Structure formats: C-alpha cells, structure tokens
Amino acid sequence: MDITVKSYHSPTIVKDRLSNQDMLSLPAGTTVGGALLLLGLPLEEMPKLVLYVNGRIAYEGTPLSDGDTLMFFSPVAGG
C-alpha cells in the first residue's frame, strides 16, 4: 500500500529516508508506529510526537490503509 507522509519533525534520518518525496510504500496492515519505525525514527521519539492520519488524531497502533496521509510533528512549547 502507498501512503503520503508529511513530516514536520527534525531528525535527519527521517528526511533522508523520505528522499524529498512524500510517498511511502508499506506492507498491508502496517500501523502508524510501524511506518515510523520503517522511517528510522527511534522508539523513544514516538511518544513525543503529535500524529494525524487523514486529518484525525492518531496513535502508534492506528492502522494505515492505502491512500492515507500520515502527518507527524513535535509539539511546540513557548512562553
């Protein structure tokens, strides 16, 4: 299955894996967490991310389907 990935997260490893494209081919049944692992994101980084699939809040265990859009970013804090 193919999904679109939009990353607003800074680790270079994720951007290197996407190679300036936003499409990612995954095995059927892959979850959000599985996709992030395939992108090389360390497990300890995942709880720090805000995750969305097709504009709705998602979690590591959220299943992905062909044509989905996965968006993830680090929350912003300020003061």
ABEGO torsion letter per residue (X at the ends): XBBBBBBABABAAAAAAAGGBABBBBBBGBBAAAAAAAAGBBAAAAAABBBBBGGBBBBAABBBBBGBBBBBBBBBBBX
